[in-house]
Amino acid sequence: MSVAEPPQDRHARSGGWRAAPGGQRRPLDGVTVVSLEHAIAAPFCTRQLADLGARVIKVERPGSGDFARAYDQRAQGLSSHFVWVNRSKESVTLDLKQPQALQVLMELVAGADVLVQNLAPGAAARMGLGYEELSAAHPRLVVCDISGYGKDGPYRDKKAYDLLIQSEAGFLSVTGTPQEGCKSGNSIADIAAGMYAYTGVLAALLQRQQTGRGSHIDVSMLEALGEWMGFPMYYAYDGAEPPPRSGASHATIYPYGPFEAGDGKTVMLGLQNEREWKVFCDQVLLQPALATDPRFDANARRSENRVALRALILEAFAGMDAEQVIARLEAAQIANAHVNTVGEMWKHPQLQARGRFKQVDSPAGALAALLPPGVNSSFDYRMDAIPAVGEHTDAVLRELGRDDTTIRALREQGVI
């Protein structure tokens, strides 16, 4: 089914999908995605496809489901990870070790536009879900495989978790303090892989409109995060020294980072050029002579002498609270920011003013959710419920022609 075909067909039958309000078309209305997914990378990819209107059928283990459901209970008893990346999906439970379950999966794939999977390396192919085999029967199918290191090479079978990829990609070598490398506070390798899988699927669907054929997308977490490491990699090109770990400060531009005000709160500020440095000295520090001090009259020298310059900045800020510092920076048009906690993001005045939060349903009741980035004038993002484990199994099986007696038997046998 192409992106351009009408959306009223198989979506409407399962009960897990709802049309956009007012008959509005979304970009991926009419597209069906089947996903063998767990944790973050693949679910983040498919949730974004669902945001654009795709029907996403998430295949989970009977009983426990996606293991990310059990990571924590911080979102009204639900897992924070799971709530984030699984709204607007249909959950179908299948024990894929059983032939009857595998038959159901094959039927789902036969009616799908996209298959996404991030199982262990080689697991999908062993079930007959490799691209070569599937494309022979379903030439329009887009298959996206997400793994730690890709489908070949010496690391192909190596276990890959987010922190391990951060380590392999050199991320920890440039993040943290001079004394200790630190991991990202979010799942940055998974997020990077999920983003490239998402954009890769969109590109494949566009290409299919031109060629009539699907394609295979092989996304590795290492390569995805490697792309995001482009600046430090080039900074260390051809054996050059890598950028130093510098905490929350910029490794090579100064002053650019956190500075404490007199009330103990921290303000983040950043200068980009010499014009801003002169304004900063004149209007913020109220010390215009510093602009031409030979220790600080170029970024390279400011960075080399950052300990001395930091002491002067903190001395100037000591007589002001954080809001007064920010007010002075604003008046001088020097870039600045509050150093918020993640909890404060829920009440961020800019997000609130732009109406960027919406309620979504879940097994635990209504939850707030941040709308996807990028306000689009032609459609509203889909923001449907977070599914319970196997919530849509019966409806999807009926859609495939199973009657209630058959469904009951499959459940008794542990197939679903």
VOBA-682937 format. One record per residue (C-alpha): residue number from 1; residue in one letter; chain; x, y, z. Coordinates in Angstrom, 3 decimals, padded with zeros to 6 digits, m for minus. Example, Ala and Ser with C-alpha at 12.3 -4.5 7.8 and 13.67 -1.06 7.14 Angstrom:
2
<atom 1,'A','A',<012.300,m004.500,007.800>>
<atom 2,'S','A',<013.670,m001.060,007.140>>
REM end
This chain:
416
<atom 1,'M','A',<000.000,000.000,000.000>>
<atom 2,'S','A',<001.469,003.346,m000.958>>
<atom 3,'V','A',<001.596,006.460,001.151>>
<atom 4,'A','A',<m000.861,008.132,m001.196>>
<atom 5,'E','A',<m003.630,005.529,m000.817>>
<atom 6,'P','A',<m006.724,006.305,001.309>>
<atom 7,'P','A',<m006.674,005.590,005.035>>
<atom 8,'Q','A',<m010.124,004.142,005.688>>
<atom 9,'D','A',<m009.365,000.436,005.098>>
<atom 10,'R','A',<m007.622,m001.975,007.487>>
<atom 11,'H','A',<m006.854,000.698,010.075>>
<atom 12,'A','A',<m010.501,001.169,010.900>>
<atom 13,'R','A',<m011.142,m002.523,011.576>>
<atom 14,'S','A',<m008.827,m003.224,014.492>>
<atom 15,'G','A',<m010.153,m000.655,016.911>>
<atom 16,'G','A',<m006.606,000.459,017.774>>
<atom 17,'W','A',<m006.475,003.202,015.191>>
<atom 18,'R','A',<m008.555,006.367,014.895>>
<atom 19,'A','A',<m008.763,008.741,011.982>>
<atom 20,'A','A',<m007.410,012.242,012.385>>
<atom 21,'P','A',<m010.058,014.750,013.542>>
<atom 22,'G','A',<m012.223,016.356,010.913>>
<atom 23,'G','A',<m011.168,013.931,008.189>>
<atom 24,'Q','A',<m007.687,015.435,008.222>>
<atom 25,'R','A',<m004.994,013.452,006.394>>
<atom 26,'R','A',<m001.702,012.665,008.050>>
<atom 27,'P','A',<001.435,011.868,006.031>>
<atom 28,'L','A',<001.468,008.155,006.893>>
<atom 29,'D','A',<m002.259,007.433,006.965>>
<atom 30,'G','A',<m002.710,004.147,005.124>>
<atom 31,'V','A',<000.726,002.805,006.049>>
<atom 32,'T','A',<000.960,m000.283,008.276>>
<atom 33,'V','A',<004.093,m001.046,010.288>>
<atom 34,'V','A',<004.763,m004.357,012.019>>
<atom 35,'S','A',<007.477,m004.131,014.652>>
<atom 36,'L','A',<009.384,m006.800,016.570>>
<atom 37,'E','A',<010.745,m004.343,019.069>>
<atom 38,'H','A',<011.949,m003.887,022.605>>
<atom 39,'A','A',<013.646,m001.235,024.736>>
<atom 40,'I','A',<014.258,002.064,022.926>>
<atom 41,'A','A',<015.780,002.241,019.425>>
<atom 42,'A','A',<013.078,000.434,017.424>>
<atom 43,'P','A',<010.152,001.624,019.588>>
<atom 44,'F','A',<011.333,005.237,019.233>>
<atom 45,'C','A',<011.472,004.806,015.453>>
<atom 46,'T','A',<007.987,003.303,015.226>>
<atom 47,'R','A',<006.397,005.735,017.667>>
<atom 48,'Q','A',<007.460,008.567,015.404>>
<atom 49,'L','A',<005.946,006.743,012.436>>
<atom 50,'A','A',<002.742,006.448,014.481>>
<atom 51,'D','A',<002.932,010.185,015.251>>
<atom 52,'L','A',<002.598,010.741,011.492>>
<atom 53,'G','A',<m000.451,008.486,011.240>>
<atom 54,'A','A',<000.991,005.023,010.591>>
<atom 55,'R','A',<m000.704,002.020,012.100>>
<atom 56,'V','A',<001.972,000.342,014.231>>
<atom 57,'I','A',<001.392,m003.256,015.333>>
<atom 58,'K','A',<003.835,m003.996,018.138>>
<atom 59,'V','A',<004.563,m007.697,018.618>>
<atom 60,'E','A',<005.344,m008.575,022.249>>
<atom 61,'R','A',<005.964,m011.659,024.357>>
<atom 62,'P','A',<002.821,m013.138,025.954>>
<atom 63,'G','A',<002.572,m012.171,029.603>>
<atom 64,'S','A',<005.494,m009.832,030.227>>
<atom 65,'G','A',<005.631,m008.060,026.866>>
<atom 66,'D','A',<008.452,m005.693,025.967>>
<atom 67,'F','A',<011.001,m005.929,028.798>>
<atom 68,'A','A',<011.146,m002.117,028.941>>
<atom 69,'R','A',<007.690,m002.273,030.555>>
<atom 70,'A','A',<009.454,m003.437,033.737>>
<atom 71,'Y','A',<012.297,m000.896,033.858>>
<atom 72,'D','A',<010.587,001.214,036.523>>
<atom 73,'Q','A',<007.145,002.384,037.696>>
<atom 74,'R','A',<007.671,006.136,037.675>>
<atom 75,'A','A',<004.804,007.176,035.355>>
<atom 76,'Q','A',<001.746,006.428,037.491>>
<atom 77,'G','A',<002.918,002.855,037.894>>
<atom 78,'L','A',<004.088,002.472,034.290>>
<atom 79,'S','A',<007.658,002.449,033.009>>
<atom 80,'S','A',<009.029,005.862,032.061>>
<atom 81,'H','A',<010.867,004.384,029.078>>
<atom 82,'F','A',<007.820,002.502,027.825>>
<atom 83,'V','A',<005.406,005.413,028.171>>
<atom 84,'W','A',<007.760,007.666,026.210>>
<atom 85,'V','A',<008.132,005.529,023.081>>
<atom 86,'N','A',<004.966,003.414,022.793>>
<atom 87,'R','A',<001.895,005.594,022.470>>
<atom 88,'S','A',<m000.429,005.226,019.477>>
<atom 89,'K','A',<000.468,001.552,018.940>>
<atom 90,'E','A',<m001.446,m001.725,018.941>>
<atom 91,'S','A',<m000.010,m004.469,021.137>>
<atom 92,'V','A',<m000.269,m008.054,019.877>>
<atom 93,'T','A',<001.247,m010.892,021.915>>
<atom 94,'L','A',<002.818,m013.839,020.065>>
<atom 95,'D','A',<005.140,m016.575,021.275>>
<atom 96,'L','A',<007.262,m016.681,018.150>>
<atom 97,'K','A',<008.821,m019.997,019.158>>
<atom 98,'Q','A',<005.502,m021.628,018.268>>
<atom 99,'P','A',<004.631,m022.293,014.607>>
<atom 100,'Q','A',<001.083,m020.948,014.911>>
<atom 101,'A','A',<002.379,m017.645,016.258>>
<atom 102,'L','A',<004.922,m017.415,013.477>>
<atom 103,'Q','A',<002.150,m018.024,010.955>>
<atom 104,'V','A',<000.170,m015.115,012.401>>
<atom 105,'L','A',<003.259,m012.920,012.182>>
<atom 106,'M','A',<003.794,m013.868,008.536>>
<atom 107,'E','A',<000.196,m012.902,007.776>>
<atom 108,'L','A',<000.690,m009.557,009.469>>
<atom 109,'V','A',<003.868,m008.922,007.487>>
<atom 110,'A','A',<002.081,m009.874,004.249>>
<atom 111,'G','A',<m000.347,m007.008,004.824>>
<atom 112,'A','A',<002.253,m004.506,006.014>>
<atom 113,'D','A',<004.216,m001.748,004.325>>
<atom 114,'V','A',<007.107,m001.775,006.807>>
<atom 115,'L','A',<008.745,m004.316,009.105>>
<atom 116,'V','A',<010.999,m002.941,011.851>>
<atom 117,'Q','A',<012.976,m005.206,014.175>>
<atom 118,'N','A',<015.734,m004.937,016.746>>
<atom 119,'L','A',<015.961,m008.551,017.885>>
<atom 120,'A','A',<019.299,m010.203,018.587>>
<atom 121,'P','A',<021.561,m010.380,015.501>>
<atom 122,'G','A',<020.361,m013.076,013.124>>
<atom 123,'A','A',<017.165,m013.878,015.080>>
<atom 124,'A','A',<014.783,m012.375,012.516>>
<atom 125,'A','A',<016.507,m014.132,009.618>>
<atom 126,'R','A',<016.265,m017.485,011.424>>
<atom 127,'M','A',<012.490,m017.007,011.582>>
<atom 128,'G','A',<012.310,m016.373,007.846>>
<atom 129,'L','A',<012.135,m012.595,008.283>>
<atom 130,'G','A',<015.335,m011.654,006.471>>
<atom 131,'Y','A',<014.956,m009.045,003.754>>
<atom 132,'E','A',<015.974,m011.311,000.873>>
<atom 133,'E','A',<013.373,m013.921,001.762>>
<atom 134,'L','A',<010.609,m011.440,002.498>>
<atom 135,'S','A',<011.210,m009.246,m000.543>>
<atom 136,'A','A',<010.851,m012.226,m002.858>>
<atom 137,'A','A',<007.277,m012.699,m001.624>>
<atom 138,'H','A',<006.524,m009.039,m000.836>>
<atom 139,'P','A',<008.537,m006.813,m003.182>>
<atom 140,'R','A',<006.967,m003.581,m001.872>>
<atom 141,'L','A',<007.896,m004.290,001.751>>
<atom 142,'V','A',<010.357,m001.986,003.519>>
<atom 143,'V','A',<012.459,m003.881,006.081>>
<atom 144,'C','A',<014.423,m001.967,008.720>>
<atom 145,'D','A',<016.870,m003.897,010.893>>
<atom 146,'I','A',<018.328,m002.083,013.907>>
<atom 147,'S','A',<021.328,m003.547,015.711>>
<atom 148,'G','A',<024.339,m002.522,017.716>>
<atom 149,'Y','A',<026.965,m002.928,015.024>>
<atom 150,'G','A',<025.242,m003.796,011.736>>
<atom 151,'K','A',<024.548,m006.990,009.811>>
<atom 152,'D','A',<028.187,m007.873,009.116>>
<atom 153,'G','A',<031.726,m007.192,010.326>>
<atom 154,'P','A',<033.644,m008.629,013.303>>
<atom 155,'Y','A',<031.360,m006.966,015.877>>
<atom 156,'R','A',<028.107,m008.213,014.310>>
<atom 157,'D','A',<027.226,m010.660,017.117>>
<atom 158,'K','A',<028.554,m008.553,019.985>>
<atom 159,'K','A',<025.962,m007.520,022.585>>
<atom 160,'A','A',<025.211,m003.823,022.359>>
<atom 161,'Y','A',<023.519,m001.743,025.028>>
<atom 162,'D','A',<023.326,002.020,024.984>>
<atom 163,'L','A',<026.187,002.642,027.427>>
<atom 164,'L','A',<028.406,000.134,025.623>>
<atom 165,'I','A',<027.881,001.946,022.316>>
<atom 166,'Q','A',<028.597,005.292,023.990>>
<atom 167,'S','A',<031.894,003.732,025.053>>
<atom 168,'E','A',<032.760,002.269,021.640>>
<atom 169,'A','A',<031.847,005.484,019.792>>
<atom 170,'G','A',<034.199,007.621,021.890>>
<atom 171,'F','A',<031.348,009.551,023.475>>
<atom 172,'L','A',<032.620,008.956,027.008>>
<atom 173,'S','A',<036.069,010.229,026.016>>
<atom 174,'V','A',<034.729,013.741,025.390>>
<atom 175,'T','A',<031.882,013.880,027.945>>
<atom 176,'G','A',<032.397,014.417,031.662>>
<atom 177,'T','A',<035.053,016.107,033.755>>
<atom 178,'P','A',<038.813,016.092,033.253>>
<atom 179,'Q','A',<038.960,013.420,035.967>>
<atom 180,'E','A',<036.204,011.099,034.768>>
<atom 181,'G','A',<034.241,010.316,031.625>>
<atom 182,'C','A',<030.456,010.389,032.000>>
<atom 183,'K','A',<027.680,008.784,030.027>>
<atom 184,'S','A',<024.788,010.744,028.602>>
<atom 185,'G','A',<021.847,011.168,030.976>>
<atom 186,'N','A',<019.527,009.770,028.317>>
<atom 187,'S','A',<019.771,006.830,025.927>>
<atom 188,'I','A',<021.651,008.788,023.290>>
<atom 189,'A','A',<022.889,005.819,021.214>>
<atom 190,'D','A',<019.404,004.278,021.106>>
<atom 191,'I','A',<017.888,007.655,020.247>>
<atom 192,'A','A',<020.376,008.216,017.434>>
<atom 193,'A','A',<019.672,004.768,015.967>>
<atom 194,'G','A',<015.928,005.280,016.296>>
<atom 195,'M','A',<016.123,008.614,014.500>>
<atom 196,'Y','A',<018.099,007.185,011.561>>
<atom 197,'A','A',<015.740,004.207,011.360>>
<atom 198,'Y','A',<012.764,006.593,011.308>>
<atom 199,'T','A',<014.198,008.823,008.588>>
<atom 200,'G','A',<015.410,005.767,006.693>>
<atom 201,'V','A',<011.899,004.319,006.623>>
<atom 202,'L','A',<010.463,007.638,005.440>>
<atom 203,'A','A',<013.062,007.790,002.655>>
<atom 204,'A','A',<012.304,004.184,001.662>>
<atom 205,'L','A',<008.580,004.920,001.442>>
<atom 206,'L','A',<009.271,007.932,m000.758>>
<atom 207,'Q','A',<011.569,005.854,m002.954>>
<atom 208,'R','A',<008.915,003.152,m003.221>>
<atom 209,'Q','A',<006.526,005.702,m004.704>>
<atom 210,'Q','A',<009.054,006.211,m007.492>>
<atom 211,'T','A',<010.224,002.614,m008.034>>
<atom 212,'G','A',<007.327,000.488,m006.807>>
<atom 213,'R','A',<009.736,m001.570,m004.695>>
<atom 214,'G','A',<010.603,m001.719,m001.044>>
<atom 215,'S','A',<014.136,m001.746,000.321>>
<atom 216,'H','A',<016.323,m002.907,003.186>>
<atom 217,'I','A',<017.622,m000.488,005.835>>
<atom 218,'D','A',<020.475,m001.686,008.039>>
<atom 219,'V','A',<020.895,000.755,010.951>>
<atom 220,'S','A',<023.627,000.290,013.536>>
<atom 221,'M','A',<023.779,002.139,016.838>>
<atom 222,'L','A',<027.554,002.563,016.462>>
<atom 223,'E','A',<027.238,004.270,013.081>>
<atom 224,'A','A',<024.309,006.412,014.230>>
<atom 225,'L','A',<026.159,007.745,017.273>>
<atom 226,'G','A',<029.341,007.931,015.198>>
<atom 227,'E','A',<027.617,010.454,012.932>>
<atom 228,'W','A',<026.724,012.537,015.971>>
<atom 229,'M','A',<030.378,012.418,017.041>>
<atom 230,'G','A',<031.423,014.180,013.824>>
<atom 231,'F','A',<032.764,017.376,015.415>>
<atom 232,'P','A',<035.042,015.715,018.002>>
<atom 233,'M','A',<036.179,013.147,015.435>>
<atom 234,'Y','A',<037.287,015.869,013.024>>
<atom 235,'Y','A',<038.755,017.903,015.875>>
<atom 236,'A','A',<040.990,014.882,016.546>>
<atom 237,'Y','A',<041.610,014.218,012.838>>
<atom 238,'D','A',<044.825,012.538,011.755>>
<atom 239,'G','A',<046.125,011.944,015.257>>
<atom 240,'A','A',<045.437,015.430,016.654>>
<atom 241,'E','A',<044.603,015.856,020.344>>
<atom 242,'P','A',<040.870,015.230,021.010>>
<atom 243,'P','A',<038.751,017.917,022.679>>
<atom 244,'P','A',<039.202,017.732,026.458>>
<atom 245,'R','A',<036.402,016.740,028.798>>
<atom 246,'S','A',<035.177,019.981,030.322>>
<atom 247,'G','A',<032.064,019.214,032.344>>
<atom 248,'A','A',<029.189,021.466,031.304>>
<atom 249,'S','A',<031.533,024.014,029.751>>
<atom 250,'H','A',<032.393,024.090,026.063>>
<atom 251,'A','A',<035.644,022.294,025.365>>
<atom 252,'T','A',<037.066,024.917,023.010>>
<atom 253,'I','A',<035.039,028.166,023.394>>
<atom 254,'Y','A',<035.204,030.352,026.518>>
<atom 255,'P','A',<033.308,031.698,028.359>>
<atom 256,'Y','A',<030.667,029.165,027.383>>
<atom 257,'G','A',<029.144,027.150,030.208>>
<atom 258,'P','A',<027.789,027.334,033.779>>
<atom 259,'F','A',<028.549,030.154,036.196>>
<atom 260,'E','A',<027.269,030.513,039.744>>
<atom 261,'A','A',<025.442,033.663,040.842>>
<atom 262,'G','A',<025.468,035.148,044.319>>
<atom 263,'D','A',<022.361,033.199,045.401>>
<atom 264,'G','A',<024.011,029.857,044.647>>
<atom 265,'K','A',<021.972,029.217,041.522>>
<atom 266,'T','A',<023.690,028.511,038.224>>
<atom 267,'V','A',<023.327,030.449,034.983>>
<atom 268,'M','A',<024.424,029.071,031.623>>
<atom 269,'L','A',<025.876,031.563,029.157>>
<atom 270,'G','A',<027.729,031.437,025.892>>
<atom 271,'L','A',<029.790,033.776,023.727>>
<atom 272,'Q','A',<030.390,033.037,020.045>>
<atom 273,'N','A',<032.611,035.847,018.774>>
<atom 274,'E','A',<034.828,038.816,019.666>>
<atom 275,'R','A',<032.029,041.359,019.299>>
<atom 276,'E','A',<030.049,039.552,021.985>>
<atom 277,'W','A',<033.139,039.344,024.202>>
<atom 278,'K','A',<033.508,043.126,024.158>>
<atom 279,'V','A',<029.812,043.635,024.932>>
<atom 280,'F','A',<030.030,041.059,027.734>>
<atom 281,'C','A',<032.962,042.896,029.347>>
<atom 282,'D','A',<031.319,046.294,028.962>>
<atom 283,'Q','A',<027.675,045.640,029.827>>
<atom 284,'V','A',<027.654,042.463,031.926>>
<atom 285,'L','A',<030.938,042.414,033.837>>
<atom 286,'L','A',<031.119,046.240,033.818>>
<atom 287,'Q','A',<034.859,045.889,033.175>>
<atom 288,'P','A',<035.448,047.123,029.589>>
<atom 289,'A','A',<039.247,046.974,029.993>>
<atom 290,'L','A',<039.084,043.170,030.185>>
<atom 291,'A','A',<038.175,043.062,026.484>>
<atom 292,'T','A',<041.728,044.021,025.531>>
<atom 293,'D','A',<043.541,042.207,028.349>>
<atom 294,'P','A',<046.214,040.157,026.516>>
<atom 295,'R','A',<045.175,037.053,028.473>>
<atom 296,'F','A',<041.644,037.260,027.102>>
<atom 297,'D','A',<041.650,039.208,023.812>>
<atom 298,'A','A',<040.994,036.133,021.605>>
<atom 299,'N','A',<039.002,032.974,022.171>>
<atom 300,'A','A',<042.078,030.733,022.131>>
<atom 301,'R','A',<043.697,032.808,024.899>>
<atom 302,'R','A',<040.469,032.963,026.918>>
<atom 303,'S','A',<040.244,029.179,026.704>>
<atom 304,'E','A',<043.892,028.774,027.755>>
<atom 305,'N','A',<043.370,031.132,030.704>>
<atom 306,'R','A',<039.869,030.025,031.647>>
<atom 307,'V','A',<040.698,029.483,035.331>>
<atom 308,'A','A',<041.673,033.132,035.781>>
<atom 309,'L','A',<038.763,034.391,033.665>>
<atom 310,'R','A',<036.267,032.208,035.513>>
<atom 311,'A','A',<037.381,033.722,038.820>>
<atom 312,'L','A',<036.784,037.241,037.463>>
<atom 313,'I','A',<033.323,036.323,036.134>>
<atom 314,'L','A',<032.274,034.694,039.420>>
<atom 315,'E','A',<033.478,037.758,041.316>>
<atom 316,'A','A',<031.327,039.987,039.105>>
<atom 317,'F','A',<028.289,037.709,039.524>>
<atom 318,'A','A',<028.678,037.357,043.309>>
<atom 319,'G','A',<026.683,040.506,044.021>>
<atom 320,'M','A',<023.672,039.395,041.950>>
<atom 321,'D','A',<021.161,036.583,042.117>>
<atom 322,'A','A',<020.615,034.341,039.088>>
<atom 323,'E','A',<017.655,036.305,037.745>>
<atom 324,'Q','A',<019.618,039.567,037.937>>
<atom 325,'V','A',<022.507,037.965,036.049>>
<atom 326,'I','A',<020.110,036.720,033.371>>
<atom 327,'A','A',<018.487,040.147,033.138>>
<atom 328,'R','A',<021.867,041.766,032.558>>
<atom 329,'L','A',<022.789,039.133,029.958>>
<atom 330,'E','A',<019.453,039.637,028.208>>
<atom 331,'A','A',<019.935,043.412,028.110>>
<atom 332,'A','A',<023.336,042.867,026.493>>
<atom 333,'Q','A',<021.886,040.256,024.103>>
<atom 334,'I','A',<024.292,037.617,025.368>>
<atom 335,'A','A',<022.975,034.062,024.998>>
<atom 336,'N','A',<021.933,032.538,028.308>>
<atom 337,'A','A',<019.740,029.892,029.900>>
<atom 338,'H','A',<018.399,028.712,033.216>>
<atom 339,'V','A',<019.861,025.390,034.370>>
<atom 340,'N','A',<016.598,023.507,034.813>>
<atom 341,'T','A',<015.919,020.092,036.249>>
<atom 342,'V','A',<014.044,017.584,034.094>>
<atom 343,'G','A',<011.103,017.995,036.465>>
<atom 344,'E','A',<010.967,021.692,035.673>>
<atom 345,'M','A',<010.568,020.901,031.966>>
<atom 346,'W','A',<006.962,019.875,032.654>>
<atom 347,'K','A',<006.241,023.482,033.653>>
<atom 348,'H','A',<008.587,025.267,031.257>>
<atom 349,'P','A',<006.912,028.602,030.415>>
<atom 350,'Q','A',<007.827,028.396,026.722>>
<atom 351,'L','A',<006.389,024.911,026.305>>
<atom 352,'Q','A',<003.292,025.912,028.235>>
<atom 353,'A','A',<002.794,029.070,026.178>>
<atom 354,'R','A',<003.021,027.081,022.941>>
<atom 355,'G','A',<000.631,024.400,024.170>>
<atom 356,'R','A',<003.177,021.620,023.646>>
<atom 357,'F','A',<001.677,019.136,026.115>>
<atom 358,'K','A',<m001.302,016.897,025.476>>
<atom 359,'Q','A',<m003.048,014.180,027.471>>
<atom 360,'V','A',<m002.808,010.593,026.209>>
<atom 361,'D','A',<m004.617,007.579,027.599>>
<atom 362,'S','A',<m002.823,004.589,029.146>>
<atom 363,'P','A',<m003.566,001.523,031.263>>
<atom 364,'A','A',<m002.878,003.752,034.278>>
<atom 365,'G','A',<m005.143,006.592,033.123>>
<atom 366,'A','A',<m004.399,009.881,031.404>>
<atom 367,'L','A',<m000.759,010.959,031.167>>
<atom 368,'A','A',<000.779,014.192,029.903>>
<atom 369,'A','A',<002.881,013.819,026.752>>
<atom 370,'L','A',<005.104,016.258,024.896>>
<atom 371,'L','A',<003.937,016.783,021.342>>
<atom 372,'P','A',<006.484,015.802,018.657>>
<atom 373,'P','A',<008.856,018.602,017.630>>
<atom 374,'G','A',<007.930,020.566,014.541>>
<atom 375,'V','A',<004.528,022.241,014.437>>
<atom 376,'N','A',<003.032,021.375,011.053>>
<atom 377,'S','A',<000.356,023.591,009.549>>
<atom 378,'S','A',<m001.258,020.793,007.510>>
<atom 379,'F','A',<m001.936,018.116,010.133>>
<atom 380,'D','A',<m001.985,017.343,013.843>>
<atom 381,'Y','A',<000.236,014.599,015.208>>
<atom 382,'R','A',<m001.435,011.404,016.306>>
<atom 383,'M','A',<m001.436,011.144,020.108>>
<atom 384,'D','A',<m003.328,007.951,020.957>>
<atom 385,'A','A',<m003.160,005.616,023.930>>
<atom 386,'I','A',<m000.232,003.649,025.314>>
<atom 387,'P','A',<m001.314,m000.012,024.992>>
<atom 388,'A','A',<m001.553,m002.676,027.656>>
<atom 389,'V','A',<000.271,m005.939,026.910>>
<atom 390,'G','A',<m001.679,m007.773,024.212>>
<atom 391,'E','A',<m004.546,m005.280,024.299>>
<atom 392,'H','A',<m005.199,m005.598,020.552>>
<atom 393,'T','A',<m004.400,m009.276,020.051>>
<atom 394,'D','A',<m007.997,m010.467,019.691>>
<atom 395,'A','A',<m009.011,m007.631,017.371>>
<atom 396,'V','A',<m006.026,m008.169,015.083>>
<atom 397,'L','A',<m006.557,m011.934,014.991>>
<atom 398,'R','A',<m010.199,m011.411,014.035>>
<atom 399,'E','A',<m008.992,m009.105,011.310>>
<atom 400,'L','A',<m006.866,m011.993,010.026>>
<atom 401,'G','A',<m009.886,m014.297,009.962>>
<atom 402,'R','A',<m009.628,m016.149,013.299>>
<atom 403,'D','A',<m012.898,m016.746,015.125>>
<atom 404,'D','A',<m013.397,m016.569,018.887>>
<atom 405,'T','A',<m013.045,m020.336,019.324>>
<atom 406,'T','A',<m009.682,m020.320,017.544>>
<atom 407,'I','A',<m008.482,m017.314,019.536>>
<atom 408,'R','A',<m009.468,m019.019,022.791>>
<atom 409,'A','A',<m007.533,m022.134,021.781>>
<atom 410,'L','A',<m004.449,m020.090,020.860>>
<atom 411,'R','A',<m004.534,m018.434,024.268>>
<atom 412,'E','A',<m004.902,m021.756,026.090>>
<atom 413,'Q','A',<m001.901,m023.103,024.159>>
<atom 414,'G','A',<000.211,m020.085,025.081>>
<atom 415,'V','A',<000.555,m018.993,021.460>>
<atom 416,'I','A',<m000.791,m015.507,022.259>>
REM end
